[in-house]
Amino acid sequence: MNDNNPLSEAADMAGAGPAAADGAGAALAAAEAKASENWNSYLRAVAELENYRKRMDRELDNTRKYAIERFAQELVSVADSLEAGINAGSASSGSALLEGSTATLKQLLRAFDKAGIKVIDPLGKPFDPAWHEAMVAQESRDQPANTVLSVIQKGYSLNGRLLRPARVVVSKAPGADAN
């Protein structure tokens, strides 16, 4: 049976005749259907991943924009207190202005505390270069070396991370030279 038909030659070689060709066609159709199904699943997964990425980008953008919202709300009330103190100070004595300023500072420190901002006030504590910036080294007979004698400017940390070091005067032993 050699009629130069490649399909019948393949079927004859397989020894199954025309039935084998129909079986191969069915297998091919099944494989194509499975490939099509896999392709559609892939396209859905890619689209779902892209939608997820866009949603996360939007959420991250909103988080960046509104992360300090609670802190900002606290500061608005501090600004109100400062404004009221200035208005009251122009009409009254200096003691009322001092009292209002003290109350406003307490309110600001409460807002800082709620936001995770802590004051670094190391007076009398050992000097720590990770949290303090030594402005001056001063001889002292009353304090051991490397003790904070005075605070020039308080430092601040945010949730355990340094925002600004405390600027301090540090003790040194009498007669010790600063190189």
N, C-alpha and C positions, 0 to 999 in steps of 0.2 A: 504494500500500500504506500506507494511513494508518489503522491500527487502534488508535491512541492508546496503543500500547505503547512506553514510553520506550526499552527495550532494542532493539527492532526498529528504532525510528527512528534510534538511534545507529548501528546496524549498516548501515542503508540509507544513512545519510549518509556512512559510511566507504566505501560501495560494495562491501563484501565479504560482506555477508549474515551468516547465523548462524555461519559458520566464524570470522569475525573476533571474535565475542563469545566463542567458546570459547578463542581465542588470548589474548584480554584476561584471561579468567578464569585461564588457566594462568600468564600473566605476573604477575597479582596474587598467585596462590598462591606463585609462586617468590619474589616480593618479600617476602611475609609470612614465608616460611621463612628468607630471608636476614636479615630484621629480627630474627626470633626467635633465630637463631644469633648475631648481633651482640650482642643483649641478654644472652644467656647468657655470651658472652665478656666483656662489660663487667662482669657480676656476679662472674665468677671473678676478674677483674683487681682489682676493688674488694676482694674477700675476701682475695686474696693480699697486696695492699698493706696491709690492716688487720692481717693476721697478721705481716707483716714489721715494721710499726710496733710492735706489741706485743712481738715478739722483741727489737727494738732497745731498747725501754724497759727490758725485763728485764736485758739485757746492760749497759746504762748504769747501772742501779741496782746491779748486782753490781760493776761497776767502781768506782762511788763507795764502796760498802761495803768493798771489799777492796783498794783502791788502795795502801794503806799497809801491807799485810800483811807484805811483806819487811822493811820498816823496823821494824814492831812486833816481829817475831821478833828482830831485832838488839837492840832496846831491852830485851827480856826478859832477855837475857844480861847486859846492863849492870845491870839491876835486881838480878839474882842476885849480881853482883860487888859492888855497893854493900851489899847485905844481908850478904854474907860479910865485907866490910871492917868494917862496923859491929860485927858479932859478934866479929871478931878484935880490933878496937880496944878493946872493953870488957875484954878479957882480957890485952892486951899494951901495949907502950910506944907513945908517940906516933909514933916513926919508922916502925913497922910500919903504922900507920894512914895516915901520909903516903904511904908506898910503895904501899899498896893503893888509896888515892884517886888517885894518879898513874896507876896501871895501869888503873883504871876510866875515868878521863878519856880515856886513849889508846883504850880500847875504844869509848867513846862517839863519839870523833872518827872512828874507823874506820867505825862504823855510819852516821854522818853522811855520810862520803865515799861509801859504797856507795849511799846514798839520793840523792846529788846535792846534798847540803848542804855548802857551802864556808864556811870561816871567813874573815871579812874582818878582817885585822890589818894596818893600813896604816902602822905605825910607820916613820918616816923617809921616807915617800913623799909626793908632792904631795897636797894636800887636793883631794878630788873631792866636791862637794856631792850628786852623784847616789848616792854610796855611803857618805858620811861625814856625821855631824852634829857641827858644831863647838860644843862646850860652852863653851870659853874660848879667847880669842885672847891669846897671851902673847908679849911681846917676846923676841927671840932674836938674839944676835950670831953664834951658831954655825951657824944654819940659815937658808936663804933664806926669804922671806915665803911664807906658805901651805904650809908643810911640816908634817906631823903630828909633833908633839913627843912626845906620849904618847897611849896609848889608855886611855880610862876604861872602856869596855865594847866588846868585840869585836862586830862585826856578822856577819850570816849571809846567804847567798844560796842559793836553791834553783834549780838548773839555769839559772843566769844571771839569775834574777829576785830582786830584793832582798827578803829577809824582814825584816831589821832593819838599819838603818845602824849603822856603827861610831861610837861617841861618842868624840870626840877633842879634844885640846888642839892648837890650830893656832898656828904661829909668825906673828908680824908683825914688821915692821921696827921697830928701836928708834926711839922718838919718834913713831911713827904712832898717830894717834887712831882709836879704834873708834867710829864714829858710830852 
